Amino acid sequence: SSDVCSSDLDILKQLNISGKEKSFNLPNPFQASQTSLKQGFLFDSLIFNSVSYFDYLSCLISFIAFEKKKSQWQSIANSSRSNTKFKESKLGKFIDETDRFFVDKLTQYRSELIHYKNDKKGFSTSFDLKNNLEKTNIFAPNNFVKKFNKELKHIEKKELNINTIGMWILDLITSQTKDILKELENYIEENRIIEKGNEIISYKNE
């Protein structure tokens, strides 16, 4: 419904509140806790959907490289290490690197959220009564930071809040997707069946 969409959009907008200041009429001691809880749910949803996204992307890769309509990311990643022809291609090598660097760890983290325990997101809040300002900082999920400790070393510890981590995930997915699609395009060219210039093109009758 439109109400649900509006509510989700409001929560998504709030993802950018971490570490920032906002004015208030009267301090609300429960506001930061409520925001932290909502952003925690949103972050978990981001994790679940990110892993699912790579499964959808793998279906495209599988259809082109292996002529299979459906295939999960893990299957494609395994092929990038076991299938002789595929693992020697630039596409196979890049998928292997992407899986080891990011997707496999993301999948492990999602499994931990589902089967073991929630990764709590702490917060801190401070009030500047003189200037009528409230500052809320929602910490990055502790277990996530541990899981991606090496990959997040370039971010200063004081900047590791839920907003920074969420944007890091989205930026990484965007850049990895662009690179994968570029390598997929090259893979098609390198393994084309019909010589370039001899393609058969048909158009639907208007």
Residue pairs with C-beta under 8 A, 6 or more apart in sequence:
11 38
11 39
11 41
11 42
12 42
14 35
14 38
14 39
15 39
15 42
15 162
15 163
15 166
16 163
17 35
17 136
17 138
17 163
18 39
18 136
18 137
18 138
18 161
18 162
18 163
18 164
19 135
19 136
19 137
19 159
19 161
19 163
20 135
20 136
21 128
21 133
21 134
21 135
22 133
22 134
22 136
23 132
23 133
23 134
24 127
24 132
24 133
24 134
27 127
27 129
27 134
31 125
31 134
31 136
32 123
32 124
32 125
32 136
32 138
33 123
35 123
35 136
35 138
36 121
36 122
36 123
36 138
39 121
39 138
39 162
40 118
40 120
40 121
40 141
40 162
42 166
43 121
43 141
43 162
43 165
43 166
44 113
44 118
44 119
46 166
46 169
46 170
47 106
47 109
47 110
47 113
47 169
48 110
48 113
50 106
50 169
50 173
51 73
51 103
51 106
51 107
51 110
53 173
54 73
54 103
55 72
55 73
57 73
57 177
57 180
58 71
58 72
58 73
58 75
58 76
59 69
59 70
59 71
60 184
61 71
61 76
61 91
61 95
61 180
61 184
62 68
62 69
62 70
62 71
62 75
62 76
63 69
64 184
64 187
64 188
65 76
65 79
65 86
65 91
65 187
66 79
66 86
73 99
73 103
73 107
74 107
76 95
77 95
77 96
77 99
77 103
77 104
79 86
79 87
79 92
80 86
80 87
80 92
80 93
80 95
80 96
80 99
81 87
81 96
83 92
86 92
87 93
87 96
89 187
89 190
90 183
90 186
90 187
91 180
91 183
91 184
91 186
91 187
94 179
94 180
94 183
95 180
98 176
98 179
98 180
101 151
102 151
102 172
102 176
105 147
105 148
106 169
108 147
109 119
109 143
109 144
109 147
112 119
112 143
113 119
119 141
119 142
119 143
119 144
120 141
120 142
121 138
121 139
121 140
121 141
121 162
122 138
122 139
122 142
123 136
123 137
123 138
123 139
124 136
124 137
124 139
125 134
125 135
125 136
125 137
126 134
126 135
127 133
127 134
127 135
128 134
128 135
137 161
138 161
138 162
138 163
139 160
139 161
139 162
140 160
140 161
140 162
140 164
140 165
141 162
141 165
144 165
145 152
145 160
145 165
152 160
152 165
152 168
155 164
155 168
194 200
